[in-house]
Amino acid sequence: MSETEAPINVYRRHFLTSIGALTASVALGGALVQRVASARAPEEAVTGKVRWGMLVNAGKCVEGCDDCVKACDEENGLKSSGRSEIDAQWIRKVTLKDKTTNRTTVLPMLCQHCTTAPCVDVCPTGASFRRIDGIVLVDKHLCIGCRYCMMACPYKARSFIHEAHSDQKSWAPRGKGTVESCTLCVHRVDRGETTTACQDACTKAGHNAILFGDMNDPNSEIAKHLATEPSTQVRGNLNLNLGVRYQGI
Amino acid sequence: MAPAFADIPKPKIPKGKGERCVEDTNVMRKNHMEFLLHQRDETVHDGIRTKKHSLKECLSCHAVHDENNMPVGIDDKRHFCNSCHAYAAVSIDCFECHQSKPDVLKVSGSSP
């Protein structure tokens, strides 16, 4: 380079660098780009751009199968106390029967992750809250175990822990005197994973009735299904804008 | 002459893994509960899962192992937290809900 040549134009250099980066990311393919876009750094807070949700196809849910329930129990360390009436249930199988036609429908029922959640409304301590990315959780540090949320929930989705626990999963702290419910596998979400334990189990069983994803991302599987196929919100008349939607009911 | 109180037993605090803790020892002794409190709110409400002040990381470095080389739980008086909390007679609630041992076995591909 001769001494008389103009110094490097930093703007031009930045432009060229960004063109290079863009080309590289396009070349990597859509799937990878999408994956990177949804992954969040550990120090990054959740944002409202994402809304985690679930689509359950009751038509594909099989009677007698409780793989999703077992997978949830295993994933989150829910163990039976030997007294089923006090055992926590984050997801349960429900059978509906139309008395006129005798048609039965089975489906998994779980926390519906409402936008305007009644459990959040009634909580006196602020323990029950909706994370900005749509996941309704209990901050057990603040929970006093009053169980107002359990009474307010139209879906009977919450459980109270009656007895002392030990050997919890490190990613799912649970203790006596607090209320809990489905977390949409928030520990997996925060690791950048894109499936829940129940979905994995359902897929493994070959039923494919459960689909988890970002309802706000038009390119996600769940958003595509929701945009093109009919789906139902259970007790839609309550106008709670649910994060869990059903098909075939 | 020996200084006063020299014969008072001191807590036996097990040494953690690695060269040093995430903060100076004196800072940790005095403020570890503040760090944990701050971290817990960020984690639960904002999904921030940095490791520096997380309870899980405390447990992973400060695990005390038994004769079978398995980490001891909070019900064991040798547990790192117990070594001082029992001495100071300050009860801790963390492990009413949280696992008190580091993850040894990874369950169904769900490493934390």
Interface residues (C-beta under 8 A of the other chain):
Chain A: R40 P42 E43 E44 A45 V46 E74 E75 F129 R131 D133 L137 D139 K140 H141 A164 H165 S166 D167 Q168 K169 S170 W171 P173 R174 G175 K176 T178 V186 H187 R188 V189 D190 A197
Chain B: R40 D41 E42 V44 H45 D46 G47 I48 R49 T50 K51 K56 L59 G73 D75 E96 C97 H98 Q99 P102 D103 V107 S108 S110 P112
